[in-house]
Amino acid sequence: QASISKVKEFKASERTVVVAGLPVGCFSDHSLATLVKSHFQDVKNEGGDVEDVIYPTKTKGVAYVIFKEKKVAENVIKQKKHYLVKNAGYARLTVSHVSEKVFSSVTAVLDLSIFWSQVILESLVKDLKKKIPTLSFSRLEHNGRISVKGSFLAIKKLKETLQLKANSLLEKNRNCISEEREWNRQSLQRGAQRRSNASESLRALTPETAECEEMLVLDTDVFSYLKQKCGFYEDTLHKFHILSQERADGEITTVCLKNAQAGSQPHNVKHVKELLEEWARALHFELRKETFILGGKGEKEKRNIEQACKQVSSRYLRVLVSIYRTHIDIIGSSSDTYQFKKEVMKLVGQKVS
């Protein structure tokens, strides 16, 4: 399969865009690539001459389109809405700049065992595959765990779908309890006891459901940068009197938003959610991530790299440095992360790769 490395061979990153949201399973790879090329050559879509379309790629439903002119690529990205032709179901496309290490692919491990007492897990997975065909699912394990890989937007949609499923089942449980209360008080006590385990398990997935007014699902790296390097996050929460509850689950972070004051405007929470989503979306396409691998290196070399990162970070205040036992992540703009890595490598006596 083709990958982003092929884009690098063309040395045309400034003329290349990432296209996500392609309808998977409806057309052959060649036919879909042809549809994409036709779409982006159409002047009505701000398109122009296309040099090449790279599809399929390592991420389902994602293609790379290389234009002959940089300006055309920029115009295509500015066009907010892109829809494929009618026979492709008017599939809405997401278009962004290409970046070698942009957050284009996410892997998440789901624990579906919480749904055991409510649904057949195999049927649930089958339904998820049908609803979000751009995701790749591993085999469902006996303990209810399953690995899922795809674009961040697809993973976000998956999380929201499961959230709705969990809420629906919880509501169903509550309705059953209400009906049983009317029917038989003793039966209610026994029924509530039988369902308590299932209800508690579902609440483990959505611990904030009862109080959460709005929920954000963000890439963990993007959220970390937003919270730690952008004053906008805390300023916005403070300005509109909003409380946030955050939970990181691997590469996905869920943020629950609710009013801090009882008399606050009810639309404030939704407005803040929209502001944060817009800000996070901009970061999602602008940020780049570089990683220094510490595994396999001697203790002295690890210390040298860590100290170099700390030293250089004082000059790059817009770069987020996260130090872990096995690696060090640096996140920032493309130019900042490149220069940051270059300076660190110079300090430790290595060449930039």
C-alpha positions as CSV (number, residue, x, y, z in Angstrom):
1,Q,0.0,0.0,0.0
2,A,1.0,3.5,-0.7
3,S,1.8,5.7,2.3
4,I,2.8,9.2,3.2
5,S,6.4,8.3,2.4
6,K,5.4,8.4,-1.3
7,V,4.4,12.0,-0.8
8,K,7.9,12.7,0.5
9,E,9.4,11.2,-2.7
10,F,7.6,13.8,-4.8
11,K,9.0,16.6,-2.6
12,A,5.7,18.3,-3.0
13,S,4.3,18.6,0.6
14,E,3.3,22.2,0.0
15,R,1.2,21.2,-2.9
16,T,-0.3,18.2,-1.2
17,V,-3.5,17.9,0.8
18,V,-4.9,15.1,3.0
19,V,-8.4,14.0,2.1
20,A,-10.4,12.0,4.7
21,G,-14.0,10.7,4.7
22,L,-13.9,8.7,1.4
23,P,-16.7,6.1,1.1
24,V,-15.0,2.8,1.7
25,G,-16.3,-0.4,0.1
26,C,-18.5,1.3,-2.4
27,F,-16.0,1.5,-5.3
28,S,-12.8,-0.1,-6.4
29,D,-9.6,1.7,-5.3
30,H,-9.0,2.9,-8.9
31,S,-12.5,4.2,-9.3
32,L,-12.4,6.1,-6.0
33,A,-9.1,7.6,-6.9
34,T,-10.6,8.8,-10.2
35,L,-13.6,10.3,-8.5
36,V,-11.3,12.2,-6.1
37,K,-9.1,13.5,-8.9
38,S,-12.2,14.7,-10.9
39,H,-13.6,16.4,-7.8
40,F,-10.3,18.4,-7.1
41,Q,-9.9,19.3,-10.8
42,D,-13.3,21.0,-10.8
43,V,-13.0,24.8,-10.6
44,K,-16.3,24.9,-8.7
45,N,-14.5,23.2,-5.9
46,E,-11.6,25.7,-6.1
47,G,-9.6,22.9,-7.7
48,G,-7.1,22.8,-10.5
49,D,-4.5,20.6,-12.2
50,V,-3.9,17.4,-10.2
51,E,-0.4,15.8,-10.5
52,D,-1.3,12.6,-8.7
53,V,-3.8,11.0,-6.3
54,I,-2.3,8.5,-3.8
55,Y,-4.9,5.9,-2.8
56,P,-5.2,3.5,-1.0
57,T,-3.1,4.6,2.0
58,K,-2.3,3.1,5.4
59,T,-5.4,4.8,6.8
60,K,-8.8,3.7,5.5
61,G,-10.8,6.3,3.7
62,V,-7.8,8.7,3.4
63,A,-6.1,9.8,0.2
64,Y,-3.3,12.3,-0.6
65,V,-3.9,14.7,-3.5
66,I,-0.9,16.4,-5.1
67,F,-1.6,19.5,-7.1
68,K,0.7,21.1,-9.7
69,E,0.4,24.5,-8.0
70,K,0.8,25.4,-4.3
71,K,-2.0,28.1,-4.6
72,V,-4.5,25.5,-5.8
73,A,-3.8,23.4,-2.7
74,E,-4.3,26.4,-0.5
75,N,-7.6,27.3,-2.2
76,V,-8.9,23.8,-1.8
77,I,-8.2,23.9,1.9
78,K,-10.0,27.2,2.3
79,Q,-13.1,25.8,0.7
80,K,-14.9,24.7,3.9
81,K,-17.2,22.0,2.4
82,H,-16.3,19.3,-0.1
83,Y,-18.8,16.7,-1.3
84,L,-18.2,13.9,-3.8
85,V,-20.6,13.4,-6.7
86,K,-24.1,12.0,-6.3
87,N,-23.2,8.3,-7.2
88,A,-20.7,8.5,-4.3
89,G,-23.5,9.4,-1.9
90,Y,-22.4,13.0,-1.6
91,A,-19.8,11.9,0.9
92,R,-18.5,14.9,2.8
93,L,-14.7,15.1,2.7
94,T,-12.3,16.7,5.2
95,V,-9.4,18.4,3.6
96,S,-6.2,19.5,5.4
97,H,-2.5,20.2,4.9
98,V,-0.2,17.3,4.7
99,S,2.5,16.9,7.4
100,E,4.8,13.9,7.8
101,K,3.8,13.4,11.5
102,V,0.5,15.1,11.7
103,F,-2.1,13.4,13.8
104,S,-3.7,11.5,10.9
105,S,-4.0,8.0,12.4
106,V,-5.1,7.0,15.8
107,T,-5.3,3.6,17.5
108,A,-7.7,3.0,20.4
109,V,-8.4,-0.1,22.5
110,L,-12.0,-0.5,23.5
111,D,-13.4,-2.5,26.3
112,L,-16.9,-3.6,25.1
113,S,-17.5,-6.0,28.0
114,I,-19.6,-3.3,29.7
115,F,-22.3,-4.1,27.0
116,W,-22.3,-7.9,27.6
117,S,-25.5,-8.0,29.6
118,Q,-27.3,-5.7,27.1
119,V,-26.2,-6.7,23.6
120,I,-24.4,-9.3,21.6
121,L,-20.9,-7.9,21.3
122,E,-20.3,-9.5,17.8
123,S,-23.5,-7.8,16.6
124,L,-22.4,-4.5,18.1
125,V,-19.0,-4.7,16.3
126,K,-20.7,-5.6,13.1
127,D,-23.0,-2.5,13.4
128,L,-20.0,-0.3,14.2
129,K,-18.2,-1.5,11.1
130,K,-21.2,-0.7,9.0
131,K,-21.7,2.8,10.5
132,I,-18.0,3.8,10.3
133,P,-16.4,1.7,7.5
134,T,-13.2,3.8,7.5
135,L,-12.1,2.2,10.7
136,S,-10.0,-1.0,11.0
137,F,-11.1,-3.4,13.7
138,S,-9.0,-6.2,15.1
139,R,-10.5,-9.6,16.2
140,L,-12.8,-9.3,19.2
141,E,-11.0,-10.9,22.2
142,H,-12.8,-13.2,24.6
143,N,-12.6,-10.5,27.4
144,G,-14.5,-8.0,25.2
145,R,-11.5,-5.9,24.2
146,I,-10.9,-4.9,20.6
147,S,-8.3,-2.7,18.9
148,V,-9.5,0.0,16.4
149,K,-7.4,2.1,14.1
150,G,-8.4,5.0,11.8
151,S,-8.3,8.7,11.4
152,F,-8.9,10.9,14.4
153,L,-12.3,12.1,13.1
154,A,-13.4,8.5,12.6
155,I,-12.3,7.5,16.1
156,K,-14.1,10.5,17.4
157,K,-17.3,9.4,15.7
158,L,-16.8,5.9,17.1
159,K,-16.6,7.3,20.7
160,E,-19.7,9.5,20.2
161,T,-21.6,6.5,18.8
162,L,-20.7,4.3,21.8
163,Q,-21.6,7.2,24.1
164,L,-25.0,7.4,22.6
165,K,-25.4,3.6,22.9
166,A,-24.4,3.7,26.5
167,N,-26.8,6.6,27.3
168,S,-29.6,4.8,25.5
169,L,-29.1,1.6,27.5
170,L,-28.9,3.6,30.8
171,E,-32.2,5.4,29.9
172,K,-33.8,2.0,29.0
173,N,-32.7,0.7,32.4
174,R,-34.2,3.7,34.2
175,N,-37.5,3.3,32.3
176,C,-37.7,-0.3,33.2
177,I,-37.2,0.6,36.8
178,S,-40.0,3.2,36.7
179,E,-42.4,0.7,35.1
180,E,-41.6,-2.0,37.7
181,R,-42.2,0.6,40.5
182,E,-45.7,1.0,39.3
183,W,-46.2,-2.7,38.8
184,N,-44.8,-4.2,41.9
185,R,-42.6,-2.7,44.7
186,Q,-41.0,-6.0,45.6
187,S,-40.3,-6.8,42.0
188,L,-38.6,-3.4,41.7
189,Q,-36.2,-4.2,44.5
190,R,-35.2,-7.5,42.9
191,G,-35.0,-6.0,39.3
192,A,-33.0,-3.1,40.4
193,Q,-30.5,-5.4,42.1
194,R,-30.2,-7.5,39.0
195,R,-29.5,-4.5,36.8
196,S,-27.2,-2.7,39.1
197,N,-24.0,-4.3,37.8
198,A,-24.8,-3.5,34.2
199,S,-25.8,0.1,35.0
200,E,-22.6,0.7,37.0
201,S,-20.5,-0.8,34.2
202,L,-22.1,1.6,31.7
203,R,-21.5,4.5,34.0
204,A,-17.8,3.6,34.0
205,L,-17.7,4.4,30.3
206,T,-19.7,7.7,30.9
207,P,-19.1,8.7,34.5
208,E,-20.2,12.3,33.8
209,T,-23.4,11.4,31.9
210,A,-25.8,12.6,34.7
211,E,-24.1,16.0,35.1
212,C,-22.3,16.6,31.9
213,E,-24.0,19.2,29.7
214,E,-21.7,19.0,26.7
215,M,-18.9,16.6,25.8
216,L,-15.8,17.1,23.7
217,V,-13.8,14.2,22.2
218,L,-10.2,15.3,21.3
219,D,-6.9,13.9,20.3
220,T,-4.8,13.6,23.5
221,D,-1.8,15.4,22.0
222,V,-3.9,18.2,20.6
223,F,-5.7,18.6,24.0
224,S,-2.4,18.6,25.9
225,Y,-1.1,21.4,23.7
226,L,-4.4,23.3,23.9
227,K,-4.4,23.1,27.7
228,Q,-0.7,23.7,28.5
229,K,0.4,26.0,25.7
230,C,-2.8,28.0,24.8
231,G,-4.1,30.4,27.4
232,F,-7.3,30.3,25.4
233,Y,-8.5,27.1,27.1
234,E,-8.5,28.3,30.7
235,D,-9.4,31.9,29.8
236,T,-12.5,30.6,27.9
237,L,-13.6,28.4,30.8
238,H,-13.2,31.2,33.3
239,K,-14.9,33.8,31.1
240,F,-18.1,31.8,30.7
241,H,-18.0,30.2,34.2
242,I,-17.6,26.6,32.9
243,L,-16.2,23.6,34.8
244,S,-14.4,20.9,32.9
245,Q,-13.7,17.3,33.8
246,E,-11.1,15.6,31.6
247,R,-10.2,12.0,31.1
248,A,-7.4,10.7,28.9
249,D,-7.8,7.2,27.4
250,G,-4.7,6.6,25.3
251,E,-4.8,8.7,22.2
252,I,-8.3,10.1,22.9
253,T,-9.3,12.6,25.7
254,T,-12.9,13.2,26.7
255,V,-13.7,16.6,28.2
256,C,-17.0,17.1,30.1
257,L,-18.3,20.7,30.3
258,K,-20.9,22.1,32.6
259,N,-22.0,25.4,34.1
260,A,-20.1,26.3,37.3
261,Q,-23.0,28.5,38.5
262,A,-26.6,27.5,38.9
263,G,-27.9,30.7,37.3
264,S,-25.5,30.7,34.3
265,Q,-26.8,31.1,30.8
266,P,-27.8,27.6,29.5
267,H,-26.3,28.2,26.1
268,N,-22.9,29.1,27.5
269,V,-21.8,25.4,27.7
270,K,-22.6,24.8,24.1
271,H,-20.9,28.0,23.0
272,V,-17.7,27.1,24.9
273,K,-17.8,23.6,23.3
274,E,-18.0,25.1,19.8
275,L,-15.1,27.6,20.6
276,L,-12.9,24.8,21.9
277,E,-13.7,22.5,19.0
278,E,-12.8,25.2,16.5
279,W,-9.6,26.0,18.3
280,A,-8.7,22.3,18.6
281,R,-9.5,21.7,14.9
282,A,-7.1,24.5,13.9
283,L,-4.4,22.9,16.1
284,H,-5.1,19.5,14.7
285,F,-4.0,20.6,11.2
286,E,-1.2,22.9,12.3
287,L,0.7,20.9,14.9
288,R,3.5,18.5,14.3
289,K,4.9,15.9,16.6
290,E,8.4,14.6,16.8
291,T,9.6,11.8,19.1
292,F,13.0,11.0,20.6
293,I,13.1,7.3,21.3
294,L,14.9,6.4,24.6
295,G,14.5,2.7,24.4
296,G,17.6,0.7,23.6
297,K,19.9,3.7,24.6
298,G,22.3,3.7,27.5
299,E,21.5,5.7,30.7
300,K,24.1,8.4,29.9
301,E,22.7,8.9,26.4
302,K,19.1,9.1,27.8
303,R,20.2,11.7,30.3
304,N,22.0,13.7,27.7
305,I,18.9,13.8,25.4
306,E,16.6,14.7,28.3
307,Q,18.9,17.5,29.5
308,A,19.2,18.8,25.9
309,C,15.4,18.9,25.5
310,K,15.0,20.8,28.8
311,Q,17.8,23.3,27.8
312,V,16.3,23.9,24.3
313,S,12.7,24.2,25.6
314,S,13.6,27.4,27.4
315,R,14.1,29.0,23.9
316,Y,11.0,27.5,22.4
317,L,8.1,28.5,24.6
318,R,5.5,27.4,22.1
319,V,6.8,23.8,22.0
320,L,5.2,21.3,24.4
321,V,7.8,18.8,25.7
322,S,6.5,15.6,27.3
323,I,9.1,13.3,28.9
324,Y,8.3,9.6,29.4
325,R,10.3,6.6,30.5
326,T,10.7,5.3,27.0
327,H,10.5,8.4,24.8
328,I,10.2,12.2,24.7
329,D,7.5,13.9,22.6
330,I,7.8,17.4,21.3
331,I,4.7,19.1,19.8
332,G,4.5,22.5,18.1
333,S,4.5,24.1,14.7
334,S,6.3,22.4,11.9
335,S,9.2,25.0,11.9
336,D,9.5,25.0,15.7
337,T,9.6,21.2,16.1
338,Y,12.2,20.9,13.3
339,Q,14.5,23.6,14.8
340,F,14.0,22.2,18.2
341,K,15.0,18.7,17.1
342,K,17.9,20.1,15.2
343,E,19.3,21.9,18.2
344,V,18.8,18.9,20.5
345,M,20.6,16.7,18.0
346,K,23.4,19.2,17.8
347,L,23.8,19.2,21.6
348,V,24.0,15.4,21.8
349,G,26.2,15.2,18.8
350,Q,23.9,13.4,16.4
351,K,22.7,14.3,12.9
352,V,19.0,15.2,12.3
353,S,17.3,12.4,10.5
